[in-house]
């Protein structure tokens, strides 16, 4: 009987989290902002706080604060990590699964700084 009561009490929580639409581009809660190379920053926004249920969902953007803000990706902070590297007017981004050893590369992307500035992209 006690097991049934637990299920009944927890059921609304699971229904709420599974039916709620998460806006991966929500920029209302700035989580962190840091420089990755000269005049380029990462803005990290919390789009969903999981609390005791797991890691937070974070969305990263790269920006020069004047000419562009480019969406990179949304990821679970308890499972994934992003690394940024600037080299030859390019920004290299690698996303890793940190739940396995060694870390597993799950996504790789490159942005050309000239194009971001030229097209003034604001995601």
C-alpha positions as a printed NumPy array, in Angstrom:
array([[  0.   ,   0.   ,   0.   ],
       [  2.845,   2.417,   0.856],
       [  4.384,   1.854,  -2.568],
       [  1.106,   2.774,  -4.258],
       [  0.871,   6.009,  -2.246],
       [  4.387,   7.012,  -3.339],
       [  3.478,   6.416,  -6.984],
       [  0.291,   8.446,  -6.665],
       [  2.162,  11.33 ,  -4.989],
       [  5.009,  11.385,  -7.514],
       [  2.879,  10.925, -10.623],
       [  1.895,  14.64 , -10.959],
       [  5.571,  15.655, -10.782],
       [  6.553,  13.31 , -13.618],
       [  3.574,  14.376, -15.733],
       [  4.477,  18.051, -15.223],
       [  8.12 ,  17.605, -16.247],
       [  7.27 ,  15.44 , -19.261],
       [  4.538,  17.762, -20.575],
       [  6.3  ,  21.078, -20.081],
       [  7.754,  22.634, -23.235],
       [ 11.281,  23.967, -22.641],
       [ 12.35 ,  27.008, -24.641],
       [ 15.991,  26.245, -25.434],
       [ 16.52 ,  29.85 , -26.547],
       [ 15.226,  31.443, -23.326],
       [ 17.68 ,  34.169, -22.306],
       [ 15.91 ,  35.348, -19.151],
       [ 18.291,  33.665, -16.652],
       [ 21.96 ,  34.427, -17.27 ],
       [ 23.923,  31.657, -15.568],
       [ 27.501,  32.628, -16.465],
       [ 29.475,  34.879, -18.787],
       [ 33.169,  34.436, -19.496],
       [ 35.777,  35.322, -22.068],
       [ 37.052,  32.548, -24.338],
       [ 39.52 ,  34.678, -26.318],
       [ 40.198,  38.321, -27.12 ],
       [ 36.844,  40.174, -27.192],
       [ 34.81 ,  36.961, -27.481],
       [ 32.597,  35.678, -24.713],
       [ 30.339,  32.771, -23.916],
       [ 26.983,  33.663, -22.44 ],
       [ 25.444,  30.685, -20.653],
       [ 21.743,  30.738, -19.811],
       [ 19.831,  28.334, -17.589],
       [ 16.767,  27.238, -19.547],
       [ 15.645,  24.628, -17.03 ],
       [ 16.769,  24.088, -13.442],
       [ 16.415,  20.425, -12.481],
       [ 17.154,  20.927,  -8.802],
       [ 17.411,  17.59 ,  -7.023],
       [ 16.3  ,  15.668, -10.117],
       [ 19.563,  16.036, -12.089],
       [ 21.665,  18.534, -13.959],
       [ 20.428,  21.842, -15.285],
       [ 19.722,  22.474, -18.957],
       [ 22.022,  25.246, -20.139],
       [ 22.158,  27.065, -23.475],
       [ 25.419,  28.588, -24.686],
       [ 25.867,  31.535, -27.036],
       [ 29.096,  33.032, -28.369],
       [ 29.178,  36.804, -28.722],
       [ 31.399,  39.824, -29.177],
       [ 28.674,  41.867, -27.393],
       [ 28.332,  44.237, -30.382],
       [ 28.125,  42.506, -33.762],
       [ 26.697,  39.037, -33.152],
       [ 25.308,  36.503, -30.691],
       [ 25.305,  32.938, -32.049],
       [ 23.464,  30.035, -30.422],
       [ 25.764,  27.048, -29.888],
       [ 23.654,  24.359, -28.217],
       [ 21.595,  23.352, -25.217],
       [ 23.   ,  20.64 , -22.974],
       [ 22.55 ,  18.881, -19.638],
       [ 25.247,  20.126, -17.268],
       [ 25.42 ,  16.807, -15.392],
       [ 26.131,  14.829, -18.576],
       [ 27.84 ,  17.132, -21.06 ],
       [ 30.595,  19.717, -21.191],
       [ 31.555,  22.22 , -23.902],
       [ 35.112,  23.258, -24.737],
       [ 35.919,  26.397, -26.742],
       [ 39.121,  27.237, -28.592],
       [ 39.901,  30.294, -30.739],
       [ 42.448,  29.985, -33.509],
       [ 43.028,  31.777, -36.838],
       [ 39.776,  33.797, -36.741],
       [ 37.799,  30.627, -36.039],
       [ 36.006,  29.378, -32.969],
       [ 36.185,  25.622, -32.417],
       [ 33.589,  24.027, -30.168],
       [ 33.545,  20.47 , -28.902],
       [ 30.792,  18.898, -26.801],
       [ 31.659,  15.879, -24.676],
       [ 29.695,  13.254, -22.805],
       [ 31.334,  13.348, -19.366],
       [ 29.459,  10.319, -18.002],
       [ 31.9  ,   7.913, -19.643],
       [ 35.653,   7.485, -19.293],
       [ 37.36 ,   8.552, -21.458],
       [ 35.054,  11.402, -22.376],
       [ 33.151,  10.816, -25.601],
       [ 32.984,  13.515, -28.282],
       [ 29.312,  14.019, -29.211],
       [ 29.394,  17.192, -31.296],
       [ 32.005,  19.302, -33.044],
       [ 31.424,  22.687, -34.647],
       [ 33.41 ,  25.568, -36.125],
       [ 32.354,  29.18 , -36.605],
       [ 34.239,  31.688, -38.705],
       [ 34.494,  35.004, -36.907],
       [ 34.466,  37.02 , -40.179],
       [ 31.084,  35.545, -41.2  ],
       [ 29.526,  36.063, -37.774],
       [ 30.513,  39.737, -37.844],
       [ 29.623,  40.22 , -41.524],
       [ 26.118,  38.757, -41.243],
       [ 25.455,  40.25 , -37.785],
       [ 23.729,  37.119, -36.565],
       [ 21.711,  37.538, -33.378],
       [ 20.127,  34.277, -32.254]])
